[in-house]
Amino acid sequence: MRHYAALLAAVQRHGLPLRFRTDVTVHDKRFCASNDERVPFLWLLYRDGTHLFPACLPDRQTHSAAYLAEVLRDFSPGHWFGWDGVALTLLPDSAEAAAFLEQHRAEG
């Protein structure tokens, strides 16, 4: 699971999360184990945990724009990453995170 290994490397590099580490070791691991590593996703690593946003949910639906905007606003001090199906890339800010997700939704 190259995508999960990339998440763990980011956790080590940034020393986060400080709380709710099971976000990574249970929830993110479960997502990675049940999804092909070619599936793009947006991942947020912050002090109190992680949030993972697949470009498309299993039923091909996407997170609502309002929900994503709320998360972007509330957790923007964190580190945003995009998994493009090959590599995990640190994104400079929440605007780039939103653009990454929209780009990969359009491709899906």
C-alpha positions in Angstrom: 0.0 0.0 0.0 2.2 2.8 -1.3 -0.5 5.4 -0.5 -0.6 4.4 3.1 3.2 4.3 3.3 3.2 7.9 2.0 0.8 9.0 4.7 2.9 7.4 7.4 6.0 9.2 6.0 4.2 12.5 6.3 3.1 11.7 9.8 6.8 11.0 10.8 8.1 14.1 8.9 5.6 16.5 10.6 5.2 14.9 14.0 1.4 15.0 13.7 -1.2 14.3 14.8 -0.7 14.9 18.5 -4.2 13.6 19.3 -6.6 11.1 17.6 -3.7 9.1 16.1 -6.2 6.4 15.2 -7.3 8.7 12.4 -4.2 7.5 10.6 -3.7 4.0 12.1 -7.3 2.9 11.8 -9.4 5.1 9.5 -6.9 6.2 6.9 -5.4 2.7 6.8 -8.8 1.2 6.3 -9.4 3.6 3.4 -6.1 2.7 1.8 -6.6 -1.0 2.3 -10.0 -0.9 0.6 -9.2 1.4 -2.3 -6.9 1.0 -5.2 -3.8 3.2 -4.8 -4.6 4.8 -8.2 -7.7 6.5 -6.6 -6.8 10.2 -6.0 -7.6 11.8 -2.6 -7.0 15.0 -0.6 -5.6 14.4 2.9 -5.4 16.9 5.8 -2.9 16.3 8.6 -3.3 18.6 11.6 -2.7 18.7 15.3 -5.8 16.8 16.3 -6.0 14.2 13.6 -6.6 13.8 9.8 -9.3 14.1 7.3 -9.3 12.2 4.0 -11.4 13.2 1.0 -11.5 10.8 -1.9 -11.9 12.6 -5.3 -15.1 10.5 -5.7 -16.9 8.5 -3.0 -17.7 4.9 -3.7 -21.1 5.7 -5.2 -19.4 8.3 -7.5 -20.8 11.1 -5.4 -18.6 13.8 -4.1 -18.5 15.8 -0.8 -20.7 18.8 -1.1 -19.0 22.1 -1.7 -20.4 23.5 1.5 -19.0 20.7 3.6 -15.6 21.0 2.0 -15.6 24.8 2.4 -16.4 24.3 6.1 -13.5 21.9 6.6 -11.1 24.1 4.6 -12.0 27.0 6.9 -11.9 25.2 10.2 -8.7 23.2 9.6 -6.7 25.3 7.3 -3.8 25.6 9.8 -3.0 22.0 9.0 -0.9 20.5 6.2 -2.8 19.7 3.0 -1.6 16.8 0.8 -2.8 15.5 -2.5 -2.4 11.9 -3.6 -2.7 11.8 -7.4 -2.5 8.0 -7.7 1.3 7.9 -7.7 2.7 10.3 -5.1 1.7 12.4 -2.1 2.4 16.1 -2.6 2.3 18.8 0.1 0.0 21.5 -1.1 0.8 25.1 -0.1 -2.6 26.1 1.2 -6.4 25.3 1.4 -7.0 27.0 -1.9 -4.6 24.7 -3.7 -6.2 21.8 -1.8 -9.6 22.7 -3.1 -8.2 23.1 -6.6 -6.5 19.7 -6.4 -9.7 18.0 -5.4 -11.7 19.7 -8.1 -9.1 18.8 -10.8 -9.2 15.1 -9.8 -13.0 15.1 -9.6 -13.2 16.3 -13.1 -10.8 13.5 -14.2 -12.8 10.9 -12.4 
